[in-house]
Amino acid sequence: MKEIIANRAKVIDASGIRKVFALGAELKDPVNFSIGQPDFDVADALKEEAIKAIKTGQNKYSQTGGDAVLLEKIAGQVKDEFGWANPAVLVTSGVSGGLLLAFMAIVNPGDEVIMPDPYFVMYKHLVNMLGGKCVFISSYPDFELPVEKIAESITDKTKLILLNSPCNPTGKVYSEQQIKGLAEIVKAKDVVILTDEIYEKFCYDGRCTSIAGYCDNVLLLRGFSKPYAMTGWRLGFAAANESLRDVIEQMTKIQQYTFVCAPTPFQKAAIAAMDYDVSDYVDAYRKKRDLIYEGLKDKFELVKPGGGFNALVKAPGGLGTEFVERAIKNNVLIIPGNVFSEEDTHFRISYATSDEKIQQGVEILRKLAK
């Protein structure tokens, strides 16, 4: 039979996170540190907004770019936060959908995309699928933003720089000084930067600095999945200043032929979500962060996460995959670091679970560290 599968499908592998998540179904009451899904549910008030939208017939396609009221609300927020006079905005099917649209609109075969290593799992595979070239810039061992290394890696083929703060998988929140330094480089080199800020509300030791406040060549991606527990509702947004308006327009055009639009009734709920206070959730996750860090810091090498739901921990013995196998045999689901990195030296913990499970998992991991 003639070859059926396209080459672009062959350059990506099934998500290591999903593989471990599937393993969890075979274990009896495991400690699940594998997937970054909030352990709280969508707030009742926001559920009611979605239910109301469904019951009143808001179940058809929205405009491709998104519900007009939601778009206006997003544009107003972005304008107030960054001073953009006339931001271009697009409602996406999650930040993941926004990433696909952005990469399809920007990356040509052979284009170089710079990303700090470790990186969010999708980045590498989307770039490879589109024929781009990943340029990995190591941020080990402290996971600080490698500003100078990024500057040295920019070439005539560089099309895009990826920024993710708070970072998945490390939990690192980049400093204002580092963000400003990268902004100066981006302006001098006239390169586009994509900032993935899905965890921007979950900052535990001060505010998260966005590069969108310091330069114009920024494509901003944010979402509703993490702060409002709407992971299954698939809602996010992309925004850009006037200089990148064409990128948003091209993403919107591609959305017409892919996602069509984000789910309409959930867009109605997102309008209310943008005014919903999530500070209690942030406080709860700061406590979870502390339980993980304080429980493991004397047995493992790890950088204290500044935000998000994740920590990247150095594996005793050197190989992350080997330690993960041991952990799973002891009923703890963690992800090998090489899912997010060109290195196999760490493992990722997602502490998006109950405090009791965190304490149970910490106890097991401490024993395994011996």
Buried (B, 14 or more C-beta within 10 A) or exposed (E): EEEEEEEEEEBEEEBBBEBBBEBBEEBEEBBBBBBBBBBEEBBEEBEEBBBBBBEEEBEEEBEBBBBEEBBEBBBEBBBEBBEBEEBBBBBBBBBBBBBBBBBBBBBEEEBBBBBBBBBBBBBBBBBBBBBBBBBBBBBBEEBBBBBEEBBEBBEEEBBBBBBBBBBBBBBBBBBBEBBBBBBBBBBEBEBBBBBBBBBBBBBBEEEBBBBBBBBBBBBBBBBBBBBBBBBEBBBBBBBBBEBBEEBBBBBBEBBEEEBEBBBBBBBBBBBBBBEBEBEEBBEBBBBBBBBBBEBBEEBBEBBBBBBBBBBBBBBBEEBBBBBBEBBBEBBBBBBBBBBBBEBBBBBBBBBBBEEEBBEBBBEBBBEBBE
